[in-house]
Structure formats: C-alpha cells, structure tokens
C-alpha cells in the first residue's frame, strides 16, 4: 500500500489568496460596473525592459538556426550570465563572490523552498513572523515543524516582528540551525542595516548555523547606507546563502529567471562533526533535479547588466517606488502608521483594526484590493499590505477612493 508523506496533512490550508479571490469575486458580482483596483498580489504590471526584449529576440533567432541552436545548457547556468552576476551584483559592491558560486534557476520561490532539502530533518528552523509563507510550508512538508497549535507550528522557532522592533526581530533566545531572513522584507517592506546583518552573521558563526537570505527585492534599495547583499558583511560567506530574482528587478515574473548564491566557504556538518561544503551538496542537488533555464531567458537576464539594461531597470524601479511613496504619503496623511515603501514596493499599514475587517472596508467602500497582514503570520494581524505594482493612474485613483471611503 502506497502511503503519503503525512507531513502534508500538517499544512495549514492557506486561505489567504483563495479567500481574497472569493471576496473579490462576490463583490464584483454584486457590483458588475465597478472597476476594482488591485493593489494586493505582488506581481509586476510593466513590460520587460527593451534591452531584455532585444536580447531575448536575438537569442530566439539563434535557436532558429542549426549553426547557433542550443540544446540543454549547463544546469548551473551559462557562464556568460554567472560571470555577469558575480561581477555586477557582488564584486562591484565589494562582496567576494565568484561565478562558480552562482546557481541560475527559474525562481527564488523554488530555490528558497527547495534549499532546506540538503539539511538534516532535525535541523531547528527559525523564521520571522510575518513571513513569506514558502519558508514555513516547505519545512512542514519536510517534517521539521511538528503540529500546529493556535496558528503556529510547535517545532519552529518564531521570531516576532512588531512595530516596537521595526519588524526587525531580535536574535533567537534558543539555539537554532537554519534561519530565514528576507530584506527588503515581504510583506513589511522593512530593510536591514549593515549592523543588524552583522549581528545575524555573528550569531550564525557562533552557533554553526546557516542563514538563508532572501534578497528578491534588493533592486528597490535606494538608501546608499543599506547593504544589498548579506555578502557585503565580513564572514557571511561562511554562514549564508542568498536568493535573488529577476522577477521584481526586471519584470521577469512570467519570464522566470533567478539565482542562488552558495559560497564555497559555507559549511554544514555531518553527525560526526565533519564540515561539508554546501556548494558541493547544492551543486549535486541542482544538477540532479534541475535542467537549466532556457537560453533565450538567460540572454534576456544578461541584458539587465548592459548599460541600456541598467538604465531601464533603474527607471522601472523608480516608477514603482514613486507609486510606493505616493501610497505611503496618502495613508500617513489619513492618520495610518506605515512602514516600507521607501526601499521596497510594499507598504505595511497599521489598520488599527482586524486585518480582514480593514480589507473588507477597502474592498466594499473603495473597490480597492489589498492583502490582509494576518495571512503572513500571527504578527501580521491588524495590518494590511498595499503593493506598488500597478500603473500610477490606478494608484492615484485607488488612493482617492480610499481617502473618500475613510473620510
Ligand atoms: N521571495 C520573496 C520574498 C517573494 O516575495 C517572492 C515573490 O513574490 C519570491 C521570492 C519569488 O520570486 P520568483 O518569482 O523568483 O520565484
């Protein structure tokens, strides 16, 4: 008799996006003429940068010709892209990362979800709350969570993000082995300073732990004092892995290209205490289970680093950030405390009421869709997330409607 992985039964059904969809559909049905404005889901709305499109087209043309056609590529990514990433995203910022430490993939969602596979099932896992749910659910599937009680898994260590700590949780009070961090943060938009990251790196070095650092929103960082990569912190290559994505940087959410940085110096240990390079383990896992991102997509991603590509990406980010700043300014002028929106496309708003009540109010009275903070964890209760991914015209209209509804 074939048996299931019973850990899947421990997963708490994520009602978040299906509940939102249901409430939105019901509202739309009752108000068929209303044009809803969606500032909920974190998907981009603007076209790929022209430099990427041109490189994409040229690479597709290469595929149309026997002489330049390419079949399977290297699982870790083409050298042209790995070199460009190492040089532009890391070495240019003083982070000592080499091309053979870059693993190109089709998404930071899969990578941040899959990476835990190479660690023991009894690893003690710390996650921040509120949190991008992928880190939690993949550890539940792997059997590291125990059962859920009052909305929290008993085997996970939760690091609370609150208004008081600026949604930058304190170090764990008990020893942990694997720590998930995400800055700029989804959903709160909080960012980490160099000093804050240094404390995490020091903790990981002292405890022989590993930090899985999700920097999917790195491109939104405007403040020059903030680190873009955890590898800008001395010693981080011994204890950290970093996830990056072209999704939000350059509008690749539907095109799919991302990468994970696994430094050769980063070690995990056998039962006997022998150090093993996780670069070797991840290389083994990646080459076994993944068969590379398509050649045209990697050429399109490479174009992000051309002079034209850099300028176009800068404009794209500036567009969303000006939406973000508009949203934040309007919500603050209505008397709501906000964080995020300065170095991040998300504005995290204290709704001064139950998350879902505030969601319903904005939906029913303003025709605007946001995301209730409670869907990201216990500490998200009372908050909503508004995303800057939409046209400025829609954002302006949404904020006018919200102001009228809350007046
Ligand atoms: N990491 C975080 C924190 C995200 O918010 C998202 C997407 O919303 C991802 C990763 C997924 O990125 P990708 O599109 O590369 O899978």
Boltz pocket constraint, residues with backbone or C-beta under 6 A from the ligand:
constraints:
  - pocket:
      binder: B
      contacts: [[A, 42], [A, 106], [A, 107], [A, 108], [A, 109], [A, 110], [A, 112], [A, 132], [A, 182], [A, 184], [A, 186], [A, 214], [A, 216], [A, 244], [A, 245], [A, 246], [A, 247], [A, 252], [A, 253], [A, 257], [A, 258]]
      max_distance: 6.0
